[in-house]
Amino acid sequence: MENEHKQEVTRRRFLTMVMGVPLAVGASTPLVLAGGVLNPPKSLRPTPPQMAVAKVEDIKDKPMEFIYDGYPAVIFLKGKEYKAFSRVCTHLGCIVKWNEAENKFECPCHGGIFDADGNVVKGPPPKPLERLTAWVEEGIVLVRQEVS
Ligand code: FES
């Protein structure tokens, strides 16, 4: 009797394992595929669009606003380096404004503050403003979203 019970448990365990593996694989495959689609490897991601913003002489140390890929953005010169960011707050997507007097970006929604490099200084934003790469070609400043 004892042996029969042990054998039955063993058979049950075996069947659970045999049935469980395909079920686990079957259940997780769509999640793995969805993860690959939602966050594909860098090499498979489409290249963000590049956009001409302005002539070199038009970009000064004061932020200049423009629209990149449908979203508000800003560009300015800091020393000899172009700084360009999305103006979409990384908290809940409000549009940040440049505070010239205090040299920082302020989010009007929940008090998020970013420094002139787009880094979070205060408030709920979880990460820096999205950076755009800027470069010059034939006297024109172009930008493209940085791919992380
Ligand atoms: Fe900017 Fe909340 S949306 S701080």
Backbone and ligand atoms as CSV (ligand in chain L), in Angstrom:
chain,resi,resn,atom,element,x,y,z
A,1,MET,N,N,0.836,-1.199,0.000
A,1,MET,CA,C,0.000,0.000,0.000
A,1,MET,C,C,0.869,1.246,0.000
A,2,GLU,N,N,1.841,1.197,0.929
A,2,GLU,CA,C,2.774,2.332,1.016
A,2,GLU,C,C,3.515,2.517,-0.305
A,3,ASN,N,N,3.985,1.408,-0.855
A,3,ASN,CA,C,4.702,1.444,-2.128
A,3,ASN,C,C,3.832,1.952,-3.268
A,4,GLU,N,N,2.548,1.509,-3.264
A,4,GLU,CA,C,1.617,1.960,-4.303
A,4,GLU,C,C,1.457,3.473,-4.248
A,5,HIS,N,N,1.314,3.987,-2.979
A,5,HIS,CA,C,1.149,5.427,-2.804
A,5,HIS,C,C,2.374,6.184,-3.310
A,6,LYS,N,N,3.575,5.658,-2.972
A,6,LYS,CA,C,4.816,6.290,-3.436
A,6,LYS,C,C,4.881,6.306,-4.957
A,7,GLN,N,N,4.492,5.147,-5.551
A,7,GLN,CA,C,4.529,5.082,-7.009
A,7,GLN,C,C,3.553,6.080,-7.606
A,8,GLU,N,N,2.358,6.196,-6.969
A,8,GLU,CA,C,1.361,7.118,-7.514
A,8,GLU,C,C,1.869,8.559,-7.440
A,9,VAL,N,N,2.469,8.910,-6.308
A,9,VAL,CA,C,3.021,10.256,-6.167
A,9,VAL,C,C,4.106,10.470,-7.202
A,10,THR,N,N,4.936,9.497,-7.382
A,10,THR,CA,C,6.016,9.607,-8.354
A,10,THR,C,C,5.450,9.798,-9.757
A,11,ARG,N,N,4.428,9.023,-10.068
A,11,ARG,CA,C,3.799,9.155,-11.381
A,11,ARG,C,C,3.173,10.549,-11.535
A,12,ARG,N,N,2.547,10.993,-10.434
A,12,ARG,CA,C,1.899,12.314,-10.472
A,12,ARG,C,C,2.951,13.400,-10.696
A,13,ARG,N,N,4.040,13.275,-9.955
A,13,ARG,CA,C,5.113,14.266,-10.131
A,13,ARG,C,C,5.652,14.255,-11.557
A,14,PHE,N,N,5.831,13.024,-12.038
A,14,PHE,CA,C,6.349,12.884,-13.395
A,14,PHE,C,C,5.394,13.553,-14.391
A,15,LEU,N,N,4.100,13.256,-14.226
A,15,LEU,CA,C,3.133,13.847,-15.151
A,15,LEU,C,C,3.094,15.372,-15.021
A,16,THR,N,N,3.227,15.837,-13.788
A,16,THR,CA,C,3.246,17.293,-13.582
A,16,THR,C,C,4.435,17.924,-14.305
A,17,MET,N,N,5.581,17.245,-14.180
A,17,MET,CA,C,6.775,17.780,-14.859
A,17,MET,C,C,6.607,17.734,-16.367
A,18,VAL,N,N,6.119,16.597,-16.844
A,18,VAL,CA,C,5.984,16.426,-18.292
A,18,VAL,C,C,4.987,17.434,-18.851
A,19,MET,N,N,3.902,17.647,-18.134
A,19,MET,CA,C,2.882,18.583,-18.611
A,19,MET,C,C,3.284,20.034,-18.315
A,20,GLY,N,N,4.018,20.215,-17.229
A,20,GLY,CA,C,4.351,21.585,-16.807
A,20,GLY,C,C,5.350,22.276,-17.706
A,21,VAL,N,N,6.312,21.547,-18.197
A,21,VAL,CA,C,7.359,22.163,-19.036
A,21,VAL,C,C,6.761,22.773,-20.300
A,22,PRO,N,N,5.969,22.002,-21.067
A,22,PRO,CA,C,5.387,22.624,-22.267
A,22,PRO,C,C,4.453,23.788,-21.927
A,23,LEU,N,N,3.729,23.654,-20.811
A,23,LEU,CA,C,2.834,24.753,-20.418
A,23,LEU,C,C,3.638,26.005,-20.074
A,24,ALA,N,N,4.731,25.823,-19.327
A,24,ALA,CA,C,5.554,26.980,-18.954
A,24,ALA,C,C,6.184,27.618,-20.192
A,25,VAL,N,N,6.686,26.771,-21.094
A,25,VAL,CA,C,7.290,27.301,-22.329
A,25,VAL,C,C,6.225,27.999,-23.161
A,26,GLY,N,N,5.067,27.362,-23.274
A,26,GLY,CA,C,3.979,27.948,-24.065
A,26,GLY,C,C,3.497,29.262,-23.493
A,27,ALA,N,N,3.442,29.325,-22.162
A,27,ALA,CA,C,2.963,30.552,-21.526
A,27,ALA,C,C,3.993,31.667,-21.605
A,28,SER,N,N,5.273,31.331,-21.542
A,28,SER,CA,C,6.292,32.381,-21.511
A,28,SER,C,C,6.713,32.846,-22.905
A,29,THR,N,N,6.516,32.040,-23.908
A,29,THR,CA,C,6.948,32.425,-25.258
A,29,THR,C,C,6.325,33.743,-25.720
A,30,PRO,N,N,5.008,33.921,-25.577
A,30,PRO,CA,C,4.461,35.218,-25.999
A,30,PRO,C,C,5.067,36.386,-25.225
A,31,LEU,N,N,5.381,36.184,-23.935
A,31,LEU,CA,C,5.994,37.266,-23.150
A,31,LEU,C,C,7.379,37.592,-23.685
A,32,VAL,N,N,8.144,36.554,-24.007
A,32,VAL,CA,C,9.487,36.780,-24.550
A,32,VAL,C,C,9.387,37.500,-25.893
A,33,LEU,N,N,8.463,37.056,-26.738
A,33,LEU,CA,C,8.291,37.699,-28.042
A,33,LEU,C,C,7.833,39.138,-27.876
A,34,ALA,N,N,6.897,39.366,-26.955
A,34,ALA,CA,C,6.416,40.732,-26.723
A,34,ALA,C,C,7.552,41.611,-26.221
A,35,GLY,N,N,8.382,41.069,-25.338
A,35,GLY,CA,C,9.527,41.838,-24.839
A,35,GLY,C,C,10.471,42.196,-25.965
A,36,GLY,N,N,10.679,41.272,-26.890
A,36,GLY,CA,C,11.553,41.537,-28.024
A,36,GLY,C,C,10.987,42.591,-28.949
A,37,VAL,N,N,9.662,42.620,-29.082
A,37,VAL,CA,C,9.025,43.617,-29.944
A,37,VAL,C,C,9.020,44.976,-29.264
A,38,LEU,N,N,8.703,44.992,-27.972
A,38,LEU,CA,C,8.611,46.266,-27.261
A,38,LEU,C,C,9.981,46.864,-26.988
A,39,ASN,N,N,10.967,46.039,-26.753
A,39,ASN,CA,C,12.309,46.543,-26.464
A,39,ASN,C,C,13.328,45.752,-27.286
A,40,PRO,N,N,13.308,45.966,-28.606
A,40,PRO,CA,C,14.208,45.187,-29.453
A,40,PRO,C,C,15.650,45.556,-29.195
A,41,PRO,N,N,16.570,44.664,-29.565
A,41,PRO,CA,C,17.984,44.996,-29.402
A,41,PRO,C,C,18.310,46.260,-30.186
A,42,LYS,N,N,19.328,46.972,-29.710
A,42,LYS,CA,C,19.715,48.262,-30.302
A,42,LYS,C,C,19.896,48.166,-31.819
A,43,SER,N,N,20.487,47.048,-32.265
A,43,SER,CA,C,20.777,46.914,-33.696
A,43,SER,C,C,19.510,46.820,-34.535
A,44,LEU,N,N,18.385,46.440,-33.939
A,44,LEU,CA,C,17.142,46.291,-34.701
A,44,LEU,C,C,16.227,47.511,-34.585
A,45,ARG,N,N,16.580,48.456,-33.714
A,45,ARG,CA,C,15.730,49.639,-33.548
A,45,ARG,C,C,15.884,50.562,-34.749
A,46,PRO,N,N,14.781,51.181,-35.168
A,46,PRO,CA,C,14.901,52.127,-36.277
A,46,PRO,C,C,15.707,53.344,-35.843
A,47,THR,N,N,16.470,53.878,-36.760
A,47,THR,CA,C,17.259,55.067,-36.460
A,47,THR,C,C,16.312,56.246,-36.311
A,48,PRO,N,N,16.441,57.008,-35.209
A,48,PRO,CA,C,15.578,58.174,-35.052
A,48,PRO,C,C,15.825,59.164,-36.184
A,49,PRO,N,N,14.816,59.936,-36.536
A,49,PRO,CA,C,14.992,60.874,-37.644
A,49,PRO,C,C,15.968,61.990,-37.292
A,50,GLN,N,N,16.709,62.443,-38.285
A,50,GLN,CA,C,17.543,63.625,-38.080
A,50,GLN,C,C,16.802,64.809,-38.667
A,51,MET,N,N,17.081,65.971,-38.096
A,51,MET,CA,C,16.331,67.156,-38.503
A,51,MET,C,C,17.233,68.381,-38.499
A,52,ALA,N,N,17.123,69.219,-39.507
A,52,ALA,CA,C,17.841,70.488,-39.535
A,52,ALA,C,C,17.095,71.467,-38.642
A,53,VAL,N,N,17.812,72.104,-37.722
A,53,VAL,CA,C,17.164,73.020,-36.783
A,53,VAL,C,C,17.315,74.474,-37.221
A,54,ALA,N,N,18.549,74.869,-37.513
A,54,ALA,CA,C,18.787,76.275,-37.861
A,54,ALA,C,C,20.204,76.426,-38.396
A,55,LYS,N,N,20.492,77.613,-38.898
A,55,LYS,CA,C,21.861,77.907,-39.309
A,55,LYS,C,C,22.714,78.041,-38.045
A,56,VAL,N,N,23.995,77.764,-38.183
A,56,VAL,CA,C,24.922,77.826,-37.051
A,56,VAL,C,C,24.819,79.179,-36.335
A,57,GLU,N,N,24.798,80.266,-37.114
A,57,GLU,CA,C,24.794,81.595,-36.502
A,57,GLU,C,C,23.490,81.927,-35.773
A,58,ASP,N,N,22.451,81.156,-35.986
A,58,ASP,CA,C,21.169,81.430,-35.326
A,58,ASP,C,C,21.059,80.791,-33.941
A,59,ILE,N,N,21.963,79.881,-33.624
A,59,ILE,CA,C,21.871,79.223,-32.315
A,59,ILE,C,C,22.854,79.882,-31.362
A,60,LYS,N,N,22.317,80.443,-30.302
A,60,LYS,CA,C,23.107,81.204,-29.326
A,60,LYS,C,C,23.118,80.459,-27.993
A,61,ASP,N,N,23.586,81.169,-26.958
A,61,ASP,CA,C,23.590,80.541,-25.634
A,61,ASP,C,C,22.211,80.592,-24.970
A,62,LYS,N,N,21.287,81.312,-25.592
A,62,LYS,CA,C,19.899,81.333,-25.093
A,62,LYS,C,C,19.135,80.196,-25.763
A,63,PRO,N,N,18.405,79.405,-24.997
A,63,PRO,CA,C,17.685,78.279,-25.603
A,63,PRO,C,C,16.717,78.710,-26.710
A,64,MET,N,N,16.772,77.969,-27.779
A,64,MET,CA,C,15.868,78.188,-28.900
A,64,MET,C,C,14.932,76.984,-28.988
A,65,GLU,N,N,13.650,77.269,-29.019
A,65,GLU,CA,C,12.677,76.185,-29.040
A,65,GLU,C,C,12.401,75.743,-30.476
A,66,PHE,N,N,12.143,74.464,-30.645
A,66,PHE,CA,C,11.753,73.928,-31.948
A,66,PHE,C,C,10.963,72.642,-31.710
A,67,ILE,N,N,10.428,72.109,-32.780
A,67,ILE,CA,C,9.668,70.852,-32.681
A,67,ILE,C,C,10.499,69.750,-33.336
A,68,TYR,N,N,10.752,68.689,-32.575
A,68,TYR,CA,C,11.483,67.546,-33.116
A,68,TYR,C,C,10.581,66.322,-33.080
A,69,ASP,N,N,10.346,65.737,-34.231
A,69,ASP,CA,C,9.554,64.507,-34.331
A,69,ASP,C,C,8.196,64.665,-33.634
A,70,GLY,N,N,7.642,65.877,-33.727
A,70,GLY,CA,C,6.311,66.134,-33.157
A,70,GLY,C,C,6.320,66.583,-31.706
A,71,TYR,N,N,7.509,66.692,-31.083
A,71,TYR,CA,C,7.568,67.071,-29.670
A,71,TYR,C,C,8.379,68.346,-29.494
A,72,PRO,N,N,7.995,69.171,-28.513
A,72,PRO,CA,C,8.766,70.389,-28.258
A,72,PRO,C,C,10.179,70.043,-27.782
A,73,ALA,N,N,11.127,70.803,-28.280
A,73,ALA,CA,C,12.530,70.584,-27.915
A,73,ALA,C,C,13.211,71.938,-27.798
A,74,VAL,N,N,14.447,71.907,-27.347
A,74,VAL,CA,C,15.185,73.147,-27.167
A,74,VAL,C,C,16.655,72.889,-27.493
A,75,ILE,N,N,17.315,73.911,-28.029
A,75,ILE,CA,C,18.749,73.800,-28.314
A,75,ILE,C,C,19.413,75.116,-27.952
A,76,PHE,N,N,20.639,75.034,-27.471
A,76,PHE,CA,C,21.420,76.235,-27.186
A,76,PHE,C,C,22.895,75.868,-27.175
A,77,LEU,N,N,23.721,76.885,-27.169
A,77,LEU,CA,C,25.164,76.682,-27.112
A,77,LEU,C,C,25.628,76.836,-25.677
A,78,LYS,N,N,26.442,75.893,-25.220
A,78,LYS,CA,C,27.061,76.013,-23.902
A,78,LYS,C,C,28.562,75.924,-24.155
A,79,GLY,N,N,29.200,77.059,-24.107
A,79,GLY,CA,C,30.591,77.107,-24.547
A,79,GLY,C,C,30.610,76.896,-26.057
A,80,LYS,N,N,31.316,75.853,-26.489
A,80,LYS,CA,C,31.342,75.539,-27.922
A,80,LYS,C,C,30.494,74.308,-28.245
A,81,GLU,N,N,29.784,73.837,-27.231
A,81,GLU,CA,C,29.029,72.590,-27.395
A,81,GLU,C,C,27.529,72.869,-27.505
A,82,TYR,N,N,26.881,72.193,-28.449
A,82,TYR,CA,C,25.433,72.304,-28.556
A,82,TYR,C,C,24.777,71.409,-27.509
A,83,LYS,N,N,23.764,71.951,-26.850
A,83,LYS,CA,C,22.955,71.171,-25.916
A,83,LYS,C,C,21.543,71.159,-26.481
A,84,ALA,N,N,20.994,70.002,-26.653
A,84,ALA,CA,C,19.628,69.902,-27.182
A,84,ALA,C,C,18.873,68.839,-26.401
A,85,PHE,N,N,17.650,69.181,-26.034
A,85,PHE,CA,C,16.833,68.272,-25.232
A,85,PHE,C,C,15.384,68.293,-25.704
A,86,SER,N,N,14.702,67.210,-25.459
A,86,SER,CA,C,13.251,67.212,-25.550
A,86,SER,C,C,12.755,68.051,-24.378
A,87,ARG,N,N,11.651,68.757,-24.567
A,87,ARG,CA,C,11.082,69.525,-23.462
A,87,ARG,C,C,9.976,68.739,-22.761
A,88,VAL,N,N,9.852,67.479,-23.084
A,88,VAL,CA,C,8.821,66.651,-22.454
A,88,VAL,C,C,9.375,66.129,-21.123
A,89,CYS,N,N,8.705,66.496,-20.049
A,89,CYS,CA,C,9.132,66.081,-18.712
A,89,CYS,C,C,9.084,64.559,-18.602
A,90,THR,N,N,10.107,64.003,-17.977
A,90,THR,CA,C,10.200,62.541,-17.862
A,90,THR,C,C,9.324,61.987,-16.741
A,91,HIS,N,N,8.600,62.875,-16.044
A,91,HIS,CA,C,7.676,62.385,-15.017
A,91,HIS,C,C,6.380,61.957,-15.694
A,92,LEU,N,N,5.550,62.914,-16.058
A,92,LEU,CA,C,4.274,62.559,-16.678
A,92,LEU,C,C,4.042,63.272,-18.008
A,93,GLY,N,N,5.088,63.841,-18.563
A,93,GLY,CA,C,4.981,64.340,-19.935
A,93,GLY,C,C,4.571,65.788,-20.109
A,94,CYS,N,N,4.535,66.575,-19.052
A,94,CYS,CA,C,4.254,68.006,-19.233
A,94,CYS,C,C,5.445,68.649,-19.964
A,95,ILE,N,N,5.238,69.851,-20.449
A,95,ILE,CA,C,6.292,70.531,-21.206
A,95,ILE,C,C,7.060,71.461,-20.273
A,96,VAL,N,N,8.356,71.236,-20.156
A,96,VAL,CA,C,9.179,72.068,-19.272
A,96,VAL,C,C,9.471,73.404,-19.944
A,97,LYS,N,N,9.715,74.414,-19.098
A,97,LYS,CA,C,10.034,75.759,-19.596
A,97,LYS,C,C,11.403,76.160,-19.072
A,98,TRP,N,N,12.127,76.902,-19.884
A,98,TRP,CA,C,13.439,77.375,-19.498
A,98,TRP,C,C,13.286,78.597,-18.605
A,99,ASN,N,N,13.944,78.594,-17.464
A,99,ASN,CA,C,13.977,79.744,-16.566
A,99,ASN,C,C,15.328,80.422,-16.777
A,100,GLU,N,N,15.318,81.490,-17.545
A,100,GLU,CA,C,16.558,82.179,-17.926
A,100,GLU,C,C,17.302,82.708,-16.699
A,101,ALA,N,N,16.562,83.307,-15.768
A,101,ALA,CA,C,17.189,83.927,-14.606
A,101,ALA,C,C,17.907,82.903,-13.730
A,102,GLU,N,N,17.331,81.718,-13.612
A,102,GLU,CA,C,17.912,80.709,-12.721
A,102,GLU,C,C,18.637,79.581,-13.460
A,103,ASN,N,N,18.687,79.696,-14.799
A,103,ASN,CA,C,19.471,78.759,-15.595
A,103,ASN,C,C,19.028,77.300,-15.384
A,104,LYS,N,N,17.713,77.083,-15.483
A,104,LYS,CA,C,17.206,75.723,-15.272
A,104,LYS,C,C,15.877,75.538,-15.997
A,105,PHE,N,N,15.520,74.291,-16.218
A,105,PHE,CA,C,14.225,73.952,-16.798
A,105,PHE,C,C,13.265,73.647,-15.656
A,106,GLU,N,N,12.048,74.179,-15.765
A,106,GLU,CA,C,11.046,73.941,-14.724
A,106,GLU,C,C,9.815,73.283,-15.330
A,107,CYS,N,N,9.310,72.313,-14.629
A,107,CYS,CA,C,8.078,71.667,-15.074
A,107,CYS,C,C,6.912,72.288,-14.305
A,108,PRO,N,N,5.914,72.792,-15.019
A,108,PRO,CA,C,4.814,73.473,-14.349
A,108,PRO,C,C,3.841,72.533,-13.639
A,109,CYS,N,N,3.935,71.246,-13.901
A,109,CYS,CA,C,2.914,70.333,-13.365
A,109,CYS,C,C,3.147,69.898,-11.919
A,110,HIS,N,N,4.335,69.396,-11.621
A,110,HIS,CA,C,4.577,68.861,-10.275
A,110,HIS,C,C,5.876,69.373,-9.681
A,111,GLY,N,N,6.393,70.461,-10.238
A,111,GLY,CA,C,7.576,71.088,-9.655
A,111,GLY,C,C,8.907,70.454,-10.007
A,112,GLY,N,N,8.943,69.618,-11.006
A,112,GLY,CA,C,10.218,69.024,-11.410
A,112,GLY,C,C,11.167,70.098,-11.925
A,113,ILE,N,N,12.436,69.964,-11.575
A,113,ILE,CA,C,13.446,70.929,-12.019
A,113,ILE,C,C,14.625,70.162,-12.617
A,114,PHE,N,N,15.091,70.666,-13.762
A,114,PHE,CA,C,16.242,70.069,-14.457
A,114,PHE,C,C,17.289,71.157,-14.632
A,115,ASP,N,N,18.568,70.792,-14.534
A,115,ASP,CA,C,19.629,71.775,-14.758
A,115,ASP,C,C,19.832,72.003,-16.262
A,116,ALA,N,N,20.789,72.842,-16.606
A,116,ALA,CA,C,21.019,73.194,-18.012
A,116,ALA,C,C,21.546,72.023,-18.828
A,117,ASP,N,N,21.940,70.942,-18.164
A,117,ASP,CA,C,22.354,69.734,-18.878
A,117,ASP,C,C,21.229,68.713,-18.948
A,118,GLY,N,N,20.051,69.115,-18.469
A,118,GLY,CA,C,18.889,68.231,-18.528
A,118,GLY,C,C,18.804,67.249,-17.375
A,119,ASN,N,N,19.727,67.349,-16.415
A,119,ASN,CA,C,19.699,66.411,-15.273
A,119,ASN,C,C,18.660,66.833,-14.245
A,120,VAL,N,N,18.054,65.862,-13.598
A,120,VAL,CA,C,17.054,66.148,-12.573
A,120,VAL,C,C,17.731,66.796,-11.369
A,121,VAL,N,N,17.196,67.930,-10.945
A,121,VAL,CA,C,17.710,68.617,-9.760
A,121,VAL,C,C,16.759,68.390,-8.597
A,122,LYS,N,N,15.460,68.407,-8.923
A,122,LYS,CA,C,14.468,68.311,-7.837
A,122,LYS,C,C,13.152,67.789,-8.401
A,123,GLY,N,N,12.404,67.156,-7.541
A,123,GLY,CA,C,11.047,66.768,-7.903
A,123,GLY,C,C,10.927,65.332,-8.362
A,124,PRO,N,N,9.750,65.009,-8.847
A,124,PRO,CA,C,9.458,63.602,-9.164
A,124,PRO,C,C,10.018,63.049,-10.470
A,125,PRO,N,N,10.544,63.825,-11.412
A,125,PRO,CA,C,11.009,63.188,-12.650
A,125,PRO,C,C,12.032,62.091,-12.361
A,126,PRO,N,N,11.845,60.907,-12.938
A,126,PRO,CA,C,12.723,59.773,-12.641
A,126,PRO,C,C,14.035,59.774,-13.398
A,127,LYS,N,N,14.112,60.577,-14.462
A,127,LYS,CA,C,15.357,60.564,-15.246
A,127,LYS,C,C,15.532,61.893,-15.955
A,128,PRO,N,N,16.732,62.133,-16.498
A,128,PRO,CA,C,17.009,63.411,-17.174
A,128,PRO,C,C,16.115,63.624,-18.386
A,129,LEU,N,N,16.079,64.862,-18.849
A,129,LEU,CA,C,15.389,65.150,-20.106
A,129,LEU,C,C,16.067,64.346,-21.202
A,130,GLU,N,N,15.272,63.927,-22.173
A,130,GLU,CA,C,15.834,63.146,-23.273
A,130,GLU,C,C,16.769,64.021,-24.104
A,131,ARG,N,N,17.965,63.539,-24.299
A,131,ARG,CA,C,18.968,64.330,-25.026
A,131,ARG,C,C,18.876,64.089,-26.528
A,132,LEU,N,N,19.174,65.141,-27.256
A,132,LEU,CA,C,19.289,65.043,-28.706
A,132,LEU,C,C,20.748,65.304,-29.051
A,133,THR,N,N,21.271,64.545,-29.960
A,133,THR,CA,C,22.626,64.791,-30.452
A,133,THR,C,C,22.543,65.905,-31.485
A,134,ALA,N,N,23.448,66.865,-31.408
A,134,ALA,CA,C,23.461,67.973,-32.368
A,134,ALA,C,C,24.825,68.043,-33.042
A,135,TRP,N,N,24.826,68.327,-34.334
A,135,TRP,CA,C,26.073,68.462,-35.084
A,135,TRP,C,C,25.840,69.426,-36.255
A,136,VAL,N,N,26.937,69.816,-36.867
A,136,VAL,CA,C,26.865,70.802,-37.949
A,136,VAL,C,C,27.253,70.155,-39.271
A,137,GLU,N,N,26.458,70.431,-40.288
A,137,GLU,CA,C,26.781,70.017,-41.661
A,137,GLU,C,C,26.525,71.199,-42.562
A,138,GLU,N,N,27.558,71.652,-43.241
A,138,GLU,CA,C,27.453,72.752,-44.196
A,138,GLU,C,C,26.743,73.966,-43.598
A,139,GLY,N,N,27.122,74.315,-42.392
A,139,GLY,CA,C,26.587,75.511,-41.751
A,139,GLY,C,C,25.210,75.362,-41.138
A,140,ILE,N,N,24.677,74.160,-41.165
A,140,ILE,CA,C,23.344,73.907,-40.608
A,140,ILE,C,C,23.486,72.984,-39.392
A,141,VAL,N,N,22.780,73.312,-38.313
A,141,VAL,CA,C,22.792,72.457,-37.125
A,141,VAL,C,C,21.677,71.424,-37.248
A,142,LEU,N,N,22.067,70.182,-37.120
A,142,LEU,CA,C,21.099,69.082,-37.197
A,142,LEU,C,C,21.005,68.390,-35.839
A,143,VAL,N,N,19.892,67.769,-35.595
A,143,VAL,CA,C,19.721,67.012,-34.347
A,143,VAL,C,C,19.123,65.645,-34.636
A,144,ARG,N,N,19.369,64.765,-33.700
A,144,ARG,CA,C,18.778,63.426,-33.762
A,144,ARG,C,C,18.658,62.935,-32.317
A,145,GLN,N,N,17.596,62.241,-32.039
A,145,GLN,CA,C,17.412,61.660,-30.709
A,145,GLN,C,C,18.546,60.688,-30.411
A,146,GLU,N,N,19.094,60.773,-29.204
A,146,GLU,CA,C,20.123,59.820,-28.804
A,146,GLU,C,C,19.466,58.489,-28.499
A,147,VAL,N,N,20.064,57.418,-28.992
A,147,VAL,CA,C,19.530,56.080,-28.727
A,147,VAL,C,C,20.289,55.504,-27.543
A,148,SER,N,N,19.534,55.115,-26.521
A,148,SER,CA,C,20.197,54.551,-25.330
A,148,SER,C,C,20.125,53.047,-25.324
L,1,FES,FE1,FE,6.886,67.177,-14.796
L,1,FES,FE2,FE,5.340,65.848,-13.152
L,1,FES,S1,S,5.103,66.076,-15.268
L,1,FES,S2,S,7.106,66.978,-12.677
